[in-house]
């Protein structure tokens, strides 16, 4: 149902008024009568007929940010519902769409017009002065009416008139539905009025479709940022939400570690992941999500950004946009992405081959990259990197971004602790590596002592415990070096035990270990001393680790 006829009622052409008693003083309706020289309108006004709204001539227009989705119109109908309609024409059109011969059904034009002519637009004439019983009686016919899927018939008529076979289709992702996708023309601004489009995520093909004479001007700017980007994962939303091997704990612990260095940071990630883990974020961190970044200024004063994943729409959504804007083109619509190798190169000259999703059709590819890559750039630019001091950015996604050359490349292991150890670090701030302690303190993380031992041993073997990565080695492809300390509980003999101290604060670690282990902890060695190497033996005389004698 259309909102205005339902709530305001239609204009009575004899009186020029609507039935709603508040229509004369209605702020919504009166805005169209404004004579202000400069007016701001939402993108949703673009397909509306200005002659019926403001009746004013627009001399020049500026359209800011992504607007094309306000012109894209999509609908869907259940095939079961369409086939159950009493009129035979529904079944004929459904079968024609399934068999890809809709344009051959033009002989049904008269029958289609007859169905459309019989459609009645309901009005309710609801207004605030009505008592509840009167309002209920007015609404009752709307609730009881079972409107026919006339929109399906209308879309079929338009597809045949415009010779656009791709307008209606059975979904590759849902074979029980028929979908329609088309683009409405801009009517609010006349063709003669000059228009400037300001859009960092502009789809050039769509702009040229709307205005073939439009001149594209790209404004380049240098971002003041040090960027570290991982090479081994796209961090898809599915992988983040599956949270296998405590993946989210790795990322959350990394964020907590950065907060201890500088609390003024931000996180941008998929909305579902943010909603799932927002209660585990440090209080000082500001966060935002993909799809809600346009015009966002709340992160501009942050000193660093952890950007996780990317905003990749499903293939059918990309193909729907392509259908809308190139209805007469021969589109390669496979309903799926293909994998392609790209090179991710850092300023240092280090490079890595990464796999990304792309589309076989060039127009779909352009739409995909305008949504995905440009949304990642929008996220990056929420820190307003053009002016001011250099800010730190970590990109936890291996998608190469246009115009972005990372300062360093890394791997997930090169920046974060293993998942279960990261979870322990989030809970305890230090990680006691004894298998018995890990199992007893965190039985939900380590089901057995053997599992705890295996996790710690894997980390030790992969990290090598060879000290921190040298600054000259900017490709952080080895597991990150974590400060460690060797300690004893006072009065207990034997070899010292080891703990991981992620933030390197050994004094605080000793206090925390004393609290956790219920005994006074004494440091034997720390990560700033000689780090034990594989094969070293404990020398009780010097109370230190020594290389094996030959």
C-alpha positions in Angstrom: 0.0 0.0 0.0 1.2 3.5 -0.7 1.6 5.6 2.5 0.2 8.9 1.4 -3.2 7.7 0.1 -3.5 5.6 3.3 -2.7 8.3 5.8 -3.4 11.5 4.0 -6.1 10.5 1.5 -6.3 11.7 -2.1 -6.8 15.4 -3.0 -10.4 16.3 -3.6 -10.1 18.1 -6.9 -13.3 20.2 -6.2 -11.9 21.6 -3.0 -8.1 21.1 -3.5 -7.8 19.6 0.0 -7.1 16.2 1.5 -9.5 14.6 3.9 -6.9 14.7 6.7 -7.8 17.8 8.9 -4.2 18.4 9.5 -3.1 18.6 5.9 -3.0 22.4 5.7 -0.5 22.7 8.6 1.4 19.5 7.8 5.1 20.1 8.0 5.8 17.3 5.6 3.5 18.7 2.9 4.5 22.3 3.5 8.2 21.6 2.9 7.5 21.3 -0.8 6.2 24.9 -0.8 9.4 26.4 0.5 10.9 29.2 -1.5 14.4 29.0 0.1 17.1 29.4 -2.7 19.1 26.3 -1.5 17.3 23.2 -0.5 18.5 19.8 0.8 16.7 16.6 -0.2 17.2 13.0 0.5 18.3 10.8 -2.4 14.9 9.1 -2.4 13.4 12.2 -4.0 15.4 11.7 -7.2 12.9 9.4 -9.0 9.9 11.5 -7.9 8.2 13.9 -10.3 9.2 17.4 -9.1 6.3 18.9 -11.0 3.9 17.3 -8.5 5.9 18.2 -5.4 7.7 21.5 -5.4 6.8 22.9 -8.9 10.0 24.8 -8.7 12.8 24.9 -11.3 16.1 23.6 -10.2 19.0 25.6 -11.7 21.9 23.5 -10.5 22.1 20.3 -8.5 24.8 18.6 -6.4 24.3 15.0 -5.6 26.5 13.9 -2.7 27.6 10.3 -1.9 26.3 7.1 -3.3 22.8 7.7 -4.7 22.2 5.0 -7.3 20.6 2.6 -4.8 17.8 5.1 -4.3 16.9 4.6 -8.0 17.2 0.8 -7.9 13.9 -0.9 -7.3 13.6 -4.6 -6.4 10.6 -6.8 -5.7 10.0 -10.5 -5.2 7.1 -12.9 -5.3 6.6 -16.5 -4.2 6.2 -18.7 -7.3 3.7 -20.7 -5.3 1.6 -17.7 -4.6 1.7 -16.6 -8.3 0.8 -20.1 -9.5 -2.2 -20.2 -7.1 -3.9 -17.1 -8.5 -7.2 -17.8 -10.3 -6.3 -15.9 -13.4 -4.5 -18.0 -15.9 -2.3 -15.2 -17.0 -0.2 -15.5 -13.8 0.8 -19.1 -14.6 1.5 -18.3 -18.2 3.9 -15.4 -17.2 5.6 -17.5 -14.5 6.3 -20.3 -16.9 7.6 -17.8 -19.5 10.1 -16.4 -17.0 11.3 -19.8 -15.9 11.8 -20.8 -19.6 13.4 -17.4 -20.5 10.8 -16.4 -23.1 9.0 -13.5 -21.4 9.5 -11.2 -24.4 7.5 -13.7 -26.5 4.4 -13.1 -24.4 3.4 -9.7 -25.9 0.2 -11.2 -27.2 -1.0 -11.1 -23.6 -0.9 -7.3 -23.5 -4.7 -6.9 -23.5 -5.1 -9.4 -20.7 -2.4 -7.7 -18.7 -4.1 -4.3 -19.1 -7.4 -5.8 -18.0 -5.9 -7.1 -14.7 -4.2 -3.8 -14.0 -7.4 -1.8 -14.7 -9.3 -3.8 -12.1 -6.8 -3.0 -9.4 -8.3 -0.8 -6.7 -6.2 1.5 -4.5 -7.4 1.5 -0.9 -7.6 4.5 1.3 -8.0 4.6 5.0 -8.4 8.4 5.9 -6.8 7.8 9.3 -6.0 10.9 11.3 -5.1 11.6 14.9 -8.5 12.9 16.0 -10.2 9.6 15.4 -11.2 7.5 18.5 -9.8 4.0 18.7 -13.0 2.3 17.5 -13.3 4.5 14.4 -9.7 4.0 13.6 -10.0 0.3 14.0 -13.0 0.2 11.6 -11.1 2.2 9.1 -8.1 -0.2 9.2 -10.2 -3.3 9.2 -10.7 -3.5 5.4 -6.9 -3.1 4.9 -6.2 -6.0 7.2 -8.9 -8.2 5.6 -8.0 -7.4 2.1 -5.7 -9.9 0.3 -4.2 -7.9 -2.4 -3.3 -9.7 -5.6 0.4 -9.6 -6.7 -0.3 -6.9 -9.2 3.2 -5.6 -9.1 4.3 -8.8 -10.8 1.9 -8.2 -13.7 3.0 -4.6 -14.0 6.7 -5.6 -14.1 6.0 -8.1 -16.8 4.2 -5.4 -18.8 7.2 -3.1 -18.5 9.7 -5.8 -19.4 7.9 -6.5 -22.6 7.4 -2.8 -23.4 11.0 -2.0 -22.9 12.4 -5.2 -24.3 14.3 -6.0 -21.1 14.3 -9.7 -20.6 16.6 -9.6 -17.6 14.2 -7.5 -15.5 12.4 -10.6 -14.1 14.2 -13.8 -13.1 14.2 -16.8 -10.9 16.7 -16.4 -8.1 19.9 -18.4 -8.3 20.0 -18.3 -4.5 16.3 -19.0 -4.1 14.5 -21.0 -6.7 11.1 -20.6 -5.1 11.0 -16.9 -5.8 10.7 -14.6 -8.8 12.6 -11.3 -8.5 12.4 -8.1 -10.4 15.2 -5.5 -10.7 15.1 -2.2 -12.6 16.3 1.4 -12.3 14.0 4.4 -12.2 15.0 7.6 -14.1 15.9 10.8 -12.3 12.8 13.0 -12.5 13.3 15.4 -9.7 16.0 17.3 -11.7 15.4 18.2 -15.3 17.8 17.0 -18.0 18.8 20.6 -18.7 20.0 21.3 -15.2 23.8 20.9 -14.6 24.6 18.2 -12.1 27.7 17.6 -10.1 28.1 14.1 -8.6 30.4 13.9 -5.5 31.1 10.3 -4.7 34.2 8.5 -3.5 32.5 5.2 -4.4 31.2 6.2 -7.8 30.4 3.5 -10.3 31.5 5.1 -13.5 29.4 2.8 -15.7 26.2 3.8 -13.9 27.0 7.5 -14.1 27.6 7.1 -17.8 24.3 5.2 -18.1 22.5 8.1 -16.5 24.4 10.9 -18.2 26.7 9.8 -21.1 28.2 13.3 -21.3 29.3 13.4 -17.7 33.0 14.2 -17.2 34.7 12.1 -14.6 37.3 14.0 -12.5 39.4 12.0 -9.9 40.8 14.0 -7.0 43.9 12.2 -5.6 45.0 12.7 -2.0 47.8 11.4 0.2 46.7 9.6 3.3 48.9 10.3 6.4 48.9 6.7 7.8 51.2 3.8 8.5 49.4 0.8 7.2 50.1 -2.9 8.1 48.0 -5.4 6.1 47.7 -9.2 6.5 48.2 -11.4 3.5 46.7 -14.8 4.5 43.0 -14.2 5.0 40.1 -12.1 3.6 38.4 -12.3 7.0 35.0 -13.1 5.5 32.0 -12.4 7.7 31.3 -16.1 7.8 34.7 -16.9 9.1 34.5 -14.2 11.7 31.1 -15.5 13.0 32.1 -19.1 12.8 34.9 -18.2 15.3 36.8 -21.4 14.7 39.8 -21.9 17.0 38.9 -18.7 18.9 39.6 -16.4 15.9 37.7 -13.5 17.5 39.7 -13.9 20.7 42.9 -13.3 18.7 41.5 -10.1 17.2 40.0 -8.9 20.5 43.3 -9.5 22.3 45.2 -7.6 19.7 42.8 -4.7 20.2 43.2 -4.8 24.0 47.0 -4.8 23.5 46.8 -1.7 21.4 44.6 0.0 23.9 47.3 -0.5 26.6 49.7 1.4 24.4 47.3 4.1 23.4 43.6 4.0 24.4 42.5 6.4 21.7 41.6 3.8 18.9 38.8 2.6 16.7 37.6 -0.7 15.2 35.6 -1.1 12.0 34.2 -4.5 11.1 31.1 -6.3 9.8 28.0 -5.3 11.9 27.1 -8.8 13.0 30.6 -9.3 14.4 30.6 -6.0 16.2 27.2 -6.7 17.7 28.3 -10.2 18.8 31.5 -9.0 20.6 30.9 -5.3 21.5 30.7 -6.2 25.2 34.3 -7.4 25.1 35.7 -4.3 23.5 37.8 -2.0 25.8 35.7 1.0 26.9 37.9 3.6 25.3 37.6 2.1 21.8 35.1 3.6 19.3 33.6 1.2 16.8 31.6 1.3 13.5 30.5 -1.2 11.0 30.5 -1.6 7.2 27.4 -0.2 5.6 27.0 2.6 8.1 30.1 4.7 7.4 28.9 7.5 5.0 29.3 10.9 6.7 30.5 9.3 9.9 32.9 11.7 11.8 33.0 10.2 15.3 36.3 8.5 14.6 38.2 11.4 13.1 40.2 12.1 16.3 41.2 8.5 16.9 45.0 7.8 16.6 44.7 4.2 15.3 42.3 1.9 13.5 41.9 -1.9 13.4 39.9 -2.7 10.3 38.6 -6.2 10.1 37.2 -8.0 7.1 35.4 -6.4 4.1 31.9 -5.6 2.9 31.4 -8.2 0.2 27.7 -8.6 -1.0 26.4 -12.0 -2.2 26.6 -12.6 -6.0 22.9 -12.3 -6.6 22.9 -8.8 -5.0 25.6 -7.6 -7.4 23.8 -9.2 -10.4 20.6 -7.5 -9.3 22.2 -4.1 -9.5 23.7 -5.0 -13.0 20.2 -6.1 -14.2 18.8 -2.8 -13.1 21.3 -0.5 -14.8 22.1 -2.6 -18.0 18.8 -4.1 -18.7 19.5 -4.6 -22.5 23.1 -5.7 -22.2 24.2 -9.3 -22.6 25.2 -10.0 -19.0 27.1 -13.1 -17.9 25.0 -13.9 -14.8 26.3 -17.0 -13.2 25.0 -16.5 -9.7 28.5 -17.1 -8.3 31.9 -15.5 -7.9 35.2 -16.8 -9.3 38.5 -16.8 -7.6 41.4 -14.7 -9.0 45.0 -14.2 -7.9 46.2 -10.6 -7.3 49.4 -9.3 -6.0 49.5 -7.4 -2.7 52.7 -5.2 -2.6 54.1 -3.2 0.2 56.2 0.0 0.0 59.2 -2.1 1.1 59.0 -4.2 -2.1 57.7 -7.2 -0.2 54.8 -8.9 -2.0 52.3 -11.7 -1.7 49.9 -13.5 -4.0 46.4 -13.4 -2.6 43.1 -14.9 -3.8 40.1 -12.7 -4.1 36.5 -13.1 -5.3 35.5 -11.4 -8.5 32.8 -11.8 -11.2 33.0 -13.1 -14.7 30.9 -10.2 -16.1 32.8 -6.9 -16.3 29.8 -4.8 -15.3 29.1 -7.0 -12.3 32.8 -6.7 -11.5 32.6 -2.9 -11.5 29.6 -3.0 -9.2 31.2 -5.5 -6.8 34.4 -3.4 -6.5 32.5 -0.2 -6.0 30.7 -1.8 -3.1 33.5 -3.9 -1.6 36.8 -2.0 -2.2 35.3 1.4 -1.9 33.6 0.6 1.4 37.0 -0.5 2.8 38.4 2.8 1.7 35.5 4.6 3.3 36.3 2.8 6.5 39.9 3.8 6.3 39.1 7.4 5.7 36.8 7.6 8.8 40.1 8.7 10.6 40.3 11.7 8.2 43.9 10.9 7.2 44.4 13.7 4.7 45.5 16.3 7.3 47.3 16.1 10.6 49.6 13.6 12.2 50.4 10.1 10.8 48.0 7.5 12.2 48.4 3.7 12.6 46.1 1.4 10.6 46.0 -2.4 10.7 44.0 -4.0 7.9 43.0 -7.5 8.9 41.9 -8.4 5.3 44.1 -9.3 2.3 42.0 -7.5 -0.2 44.2 -5.1 -2.3 42.7 -1.6 -2.2 43.0 0.9 -5.0 45.5 3.7 -4.2 46.7 1.9 -1.0 50.2 0.6 -0.7 50.8 -0.9 2.8 53.9 0.1 4.7 54.2 -3.5 5.9 52.8 -6.9 5.2 52.0 -9.5 7.9 50.2 -12.7 8.5 47.5 -13.3 11.2 50.1 -15.4 13.1 52.5 -12.6 12.7 50.3 -10.2 14.6 48.3 -12.2 17.1 48.5 -15.0 19.7 47.1 -18.4 18.9 43.3 -18.4 19.6 43.1 -20.3 22.8 46.1 -18.6 24.3 44.6 -15.3 23.3 41.4 -16.2 25.1 43.4 -17.0 28.2 45.2 -13.6 27.9 41.9 -11.8 27.6 40.7 -13.4 30.8 43.9 -13.5 32.9 46.1 -10.7 31.2 49.0 -13.2 31.5 49.2 -16.8 30.1 50.5 -19.4 32.5 51.9 -22.1 30.1 51.7 -25.0 32.5 49.3 -27.6 31.1 47.8 -28.5 34.4 47.1 -24.8 35.3 45.7 -24.1 31.9 43.3 -27.1 32.0 42.2 -26.4 35.6 41.6 -22.7 35.2 40.0 -22.8 31.7 38.4 -26.3 31.2 36.1 -24.8 28.6 39.1 -23.8 26.5 41.4 -26.8 27.2 39.3 -29.9 27.6 42.4 -31.9 28.8 45.9 -31.3 30.0 47.1 -32.8 26.7 45.2 -30.2 24.7 46.8 -27.4 26.7 50.3 -28.9 26.3 49.7 -29.3 22.6 48.6 -25.6 22.2 51.6 -24.3 24.1 54.1 -26.6 22.4 52.8 -25.6 18.9 53.2 -21.9 19.8 56.7 -22.4 21.1 57.8 -24.4 18.0 56.2 -22.0 15.5 57.4 -18.8 17.3 60.9 -20.3 17.8 61.3 -18.0 20.8 64.2 -16.4 19.0 63.4 -13.0 20.2 61.5 -10.1 18.7 61.3 -9.6 14.9 64.0 -7.2 13.8 62.8 -3.8 12.6 64.5 -4.4 9.3 62.3 -7.4 8.6 59.0 -5.8 7.7 57.2 -8.8 6.4 55.8 -10.2 9.6 55.2 -13.7 8.4 56.4 -15.5 11.6 54.3 -15.8 14.7 54.6 -12.7 16.8 57.2 -12.6 19.5 55.5 -12.3 22.9 57.5 -11.2 26.0 57.9 -14.1 28.5 59.1 -14.5 32.0 60.4 -17.5 33.9 59.3 -17.6 37.5 59.2 -19.6 40.6 56.7 -19.8 43.4 58.7 -18.9 46.5 59.6 -22.0 48.5 58.9 -24.5 45.7 62.0 -26.3 44.2 62.5 -27.4 40.6 62.7 -25.8 37.3 61.2 -22.4 36.8 57.9 -22.1 35.0 57.1 -19.9 32.1 54.4 -17.3 31.5 53.5 -15.2 28.5 53.3 -11.5 29.2 51.6 -10.0 26.1 52.0 -6.3 27.2 55.5 -6.7 28.5 54.6 -5.3 31.9 56.5 -7.7 34.1 55.7 -6.0 37.4 52.0 -6.2 36.8 52.4 -9.8 35.6 54.1 -10.8 38.8 51.2 -9.4 40.8 48.7 -11.1 38.6 50.6 -14.5 38.8 50.7 -14.2 42.6 47.0 -13.7 42.6 46.3 -16.6 40.2 48.7 -19.1 41.7 48.0 -18.3 45.4 51.7 -18.0 46.2 54.4 -15.3 46.0 56.0 -15.3 42.5 59.6 -14.5 42.0 61.0 -13.7 38.5 64.0 -15.8 37.4 64.4 -14.4 33.9 62.4 -12.2 31.6 62.1 -11.7 27.9 64.6 -8.9 28.2 67.3 -11.4 29.4 68.6 -14.4 27.4 65.7 -16.3 25.9 65.9 -20.1 26.3 66.5 -21.8 23.1 65.4 -25.3 22.1 67.7 -27.8 23.8 68.7 -25.5 26.6 69.0 -27.0 30.1 68.4 -25.4 33.5 71.5 -24.7 35.5 70.5 -24.7 39.2 73.8 -23.2 40.2 73.5 -20.0 38.2 69.7 -20.2 38.1 69.6 -19.7 34.4 69.1 -21.5 31.1 72.3 -22.7 29.5 73.1 -24.1 26.0 73.8 -27.9 26.1 77.4 -28.8 26.6 79.1 -30.6 23.7 
